[in-house]
């Protein structure tokens, strides 16, 4: 009869079989290219971010030239239940780095700036130029969109 207080015997070093090591593979060919991981905005990001934004705009004419500014604030905390990324300052900084350089995101914020400028101006604008700057403050991203355009003449 076995003693119930007795613990099973631990294997000794000599009892374990050590697997034989395979020799390292020799590199016979090397790549001409270095690869890196690319982080970019996901296709769903524009729809998600649109739900977490607040927009504030101002501007006016100097003759036929319009100049205005739109500030878009993206509060990541409002997306907490819909995104898998952590809602923190690191995610906000990454987003602030990507928006000005991502073609799709830059195009969307340019359209927001032009829409706001057209609303404030009360007329169509021609040849708009939009400068996009982004910065993170905590878990928020602030986009500063400065727009200059000409009044469209009929």
N, C-alpha and C positions, 0 to 999 in steps of 0.2 A: 504494500500500500504506500502510495506516495505521500510525502509530507506536504500539507497544503501551504506551509509557510516558506517552503523552499523556493527560491527563484531559479529560473532556468539558467543554465550555464552560458556564459558569454563566450563567443568564439575567440580563440587565441590567434595571435598574428600568424602563426604557422598554419592554422586551419583555413585561412582565406586564400583563395586562388587569385593571384595577380595576373590580370590579362596582359598578354604580350603587346608591346607597342609597335604600331606600324611606322615605318619610316616616313619622314616628311616628303610630300610630293614635290617634285622638281617643276618649277615654272618653265615651260618650254615656249609659251607665247604670252605676250603682254598686250594690253589694250593701248591704243593710241589716245584714248579719251579718259579723262577723270570724271567720275560721276558724283553727283551730289543730290541731296534731298531737297526738293522744292516745296515750299509752303505757299499756298495761294488761297484765295477766298473760295469757298465752296459755291456751287451753283445756287443753292438755297439761301445763301447768306443775304442776298438783296431783299428777299421777301421777309426774312426774319428781322433784319435790321430796320426795315421800314416800319415795323410794328413797335419799335423801341425808340423812335426819334421824336425830337421836338425841334421845330424850326422857328427861327427869329430872323427877320429881314428888315433892311432899311436901304434907302437909296433915293436918288433924284437926278434931275437933268441939270446940266450946265450947257445951255444952248441946246444943240441937238445931240449932245453926248450924254449918255446915261452912265452913272457910276453907282454901284451898290454893293452891299455886303450881306451875305446870308450865313448864319451860324446854325449848324445842324449838331444837335447833341444826341448821342446814342448812349442810352443808359442800359448797360449789359444786364443789370439786375432784373430788368423787366423780361429778360429772356431765360431766366434761370431754369424753368421747367421744360424748356424746349430745345436746349442745346446740351451737348455732352461735354463741351469744354468747360474748364473751371471759370467761374465768374469772378475774376480778380484783376489786379492791375497789370499782370503779365499778359493776359489775354487782350486787355485794352491796348497795351503798348503794341502788341503784334498787329492788331487791327489797324491802329493808327499808322503803322509802317506800311501796311498793304494797300489801304484804300487809295492813296495818291498814285501808286504805281500800277494798280490793277486796271486794265483797260475798261472792263465792264463796270467796275465800281466808280471809276473816274467819270465815265460817261453818264452814269445814273445821277451822280451828285451835280454834274454840270447841268443836266436837265432840271434838277430841282432848283438850282440857282437861276436858270433862265426863266423857269415858270414863275418863281417869286419876283424876279425883276420885271417881267411882263405884267404881272398882277399890280405891282406898285406903280409902274410907269403908265399903265392904262392904255398902252399901245404896243404894237409889235416892234421888236428890236432887231437890228441887223448887225451881222458880223460880231457876235459876242466873243469876248475873251474872258476866260474864267481861270483864276489862279486858285488851286486847291492846296490847303495846308491842313495838317491833322496833328493833334496832340492828345495824349491820354492824361486824365486826371482821375486817379483811383480806378474804379471800374466803369468810368465814362470815357467816351471819345468825343472830342470837339473837332468838328470840321469847319474851317473858316473858308468861305467861298467868296472871293472878290471878283466882281463882274464889271466889265466895261463894254458898252455897245453903243451903236448909233441908232437914233430914231429912224424907223423904216418910213421912207417917204413914198407915197403912192405913185 
